[in-house]
Amino acid sequence: MTENDIWAILKTTFEEALTAAGLTDVKYKRAYQPRQQGAIVGPALYCFKLTNHRYGWQSRKDEYNEADDDFDTSESRVIETTFQVSSEADEDPADTSLPTAFDIVEEVSSYLNTKSVRLQLKEQGLNIIRILDIRQPFFKNESDRFEQEPSFDFTISYQKATISKTPKVTEFESNTDRI
């Protein structure tokens, strides 16, 4: 599974989460893009990768391939990847019907934690291991006003496999030598 495969699955999942919560005005964007896209106008949900951790020991399996007369060697390992999801939304104390940035993050984290989403992701090769606490830091925006940017981290695991060819042994010579 490639990084782009994972991003495609997550994009679909985040968009489904926003739709399920009735937050159709919220735009999803992958944070820290390679090209400058400009700021999103209106409420937004962002996600970026924090870490990629190889977990455990790599497994190896050799299978004889009669057609090629050699062995197919598959090596797989479990990867744990941690992502951070954050949100921004303009708040108007006079209009309490609008979702806050915290509301957006809370809805998405709750959606990711549902059994149906976990099973759906598992069918695609991703397992959500844990969703951590929602942080709610504040920063001063360009208008010199305090704005919140809540975020949470979640960790997924998946298998990464590599397949290579190993030629069969055609000759073996045994020697006993003195040391």
N, C-alpha and C positions, 0 to 999 in steps of 0.2 A: 504494500500500500504506500503510495507516494504522499508527500505533503499536500499536493494539490487535490488528491482524492479526499483527504481528511477535510480540507477547507471547503470543498464542495458539499460534503455531507453536513458539516456544521452550518454552512450558509442556509441550506434548506431547513435544517432544524430550528435555527434562530428565527427565520421568517415564519415558520409554522407556529412557533411560540408566540410571536407578536400578533399573528392573526388570531390564534386561539384566545388571547387575552383581550382582543378587540382594540389592539394598539396599531391600527393600520396606518396611522400617520407617522409612526416611528420608522426611520430608515436604518437598515443594517449596513455597516461598513467594516471591512477588515482594517484594523488600526495599523499605522506605520506602513503605508503602501510604498512600493518602490518608485511610484510616480506621484507627484503632487496633484491631488484631485480638488483641493479647496475644501472649505468647511461646509458641513451639511447645514442647511437652513431648517430649523425645527428640531424636534426631538430625535435623538440618534442612539443607536446601540453599537458599541465597538468591541472587537475581540482581537487579541494578539497572543502569540505563543510566548510563554515564559521559559520553559525548560523542556529538554528531551533527555530522558533518563533510561539507560539500558538496564533492564531488571533481570537479575539471575544470570544463568550461564547459557551459552548458545547450544542448541541441540543440532545434531548432525544425523542424517539418515542417507544411506546409500541404497539405491535400487538398480538392479541390472536392467539395461535397455537392450533387448535382443536386436532391434532394428539397427541401432548404431554400434552394437557390439562393444559397449562400454557401460560405465555406471553414471547414473544421474545422482549427483550429490546435492541434497537440499539442506540448507543451514537456516535455522530460524531462531529468532530471539524476540523477547517481549520488550516492547518500548512503552514507557509511561511518559506521556506528554501533558504538561500543565499549561492551561490557557487562562488568561484574565479577560473577563467581560466587564465592561463599564458602560455608563450611559450619561448623556447630557440632555437636559431639557430646560428651556426657559420657564421660570416659575413666575406666576402673577398671583400675589396674595389675594387680589380681588376676584380671581376666577379659580375657584377650587375644584372645578370640574375637569381641569387639565391634569394629566398624569405627571407626577414628579419623576425626576431621574431615578429616585429610589424605587418608585412604583414599577418602573420599567424593568429594572434589574431584579427586583423581587419576583415579578411575574415570570421572567425568563428562567431564573434559578429554580423556581417551583416547577415549571414545565419540564426542565431537564431532569428533575428528580422523580418524575412520575414513572410508574412501572411500564406503561405502554411505550414511552419514549426510550427507556432503557432497553426494552426488548427490540424495538425498531432499530436502534443503533447497534445492538448486538448482532442482528441479522446482517448488518453491513460491515461487521468486523471490528467495531469499536465498543469498548466497555467503559462506562463511567464508573470510576472508582470512588471518587468523593467530590462533594461540592462543599467548599469551605465557607466561612462566615462572610457576610456582606459588610464591607467597609464603607464608611461614609465620610470621606475627607472633603474639606472645602478649599477653594482657591479663589483668588481675585481674578475676575475676568477682564476683558479689554475695556469694559465700562467702569472699572474700579468697584464692582459690586461682588459680594461673595456669592459663589455658585457651588453647588455640590456636584461631586463626581463619584457616585457610589460604584463599587466594583466587587466582584467575587472571583475566586479562582476555582477551577475544576480540573480534575485529572482524568485522563482517559488512558486506557491501555489497548494495545493492538499488537498483532504479530507482524514482524518484518521478515520476509523470506528471500533467500538468494539461492538460485539453482545453477550449478556448474557441472561440467563434464569431467569425469575421472577415467582415464584409460584403464583397461583391465591389465592384470599382470600376465605377461606372456612367457616369461622365463624367470626362474628362481634358481640361484646357485647358493648352496650352503657350504660354508667353510668353517673349520675349527682351527683357530690360530692361537699361538702361545702369546701370553702377555708378559 
